[in-house]
Amino acid sequence: MSDRGYIGMEKDGVVTARYLHGADEPEILVPKLRAIWDGLQRDSHRLCTALLAEDWSYLSTDQSGPYINFVPGVGCPSPGGTSPKPARIPLAGPISAYLGWLYVIAPDSSVITVYEATVHDRWLRHSVHELRTDR
């Protein structure tokens, strides 16, 4: 079962992010992010630009199925529409909604840092993953 969460990039302790309804655990979502990254010529800046363009229902490179408004190679935008601006989420601040995961991509290093929401409504670093697996 997937949780709600956010995905974005961090600068100075604040994450600029988009809502992700299907914020699966890292074992499921990180391979999907790698596939999207591969489709964007392994360009992490393009990955961040694509992800920050929409609020997302789920991410996937597989377009099979009756999806409306599917963004090829990325996923399905939120059916409720996209907020005008990405959210700004302080890593040290309290979590203000029911969320499970926060995925933070470092475009200059191609690293994904995954944070998990704690029972105390704070973000706790869960794991770090490389987009590139052939090093």
Summary of the structure (lengths in Angstrom):
residues: 135
radius of gyration: 13.9
end to end distance: 31.5
largest distance: 40.4
contacts: 396
relative contact order: 0.25
helix: 16%
strand: 39%
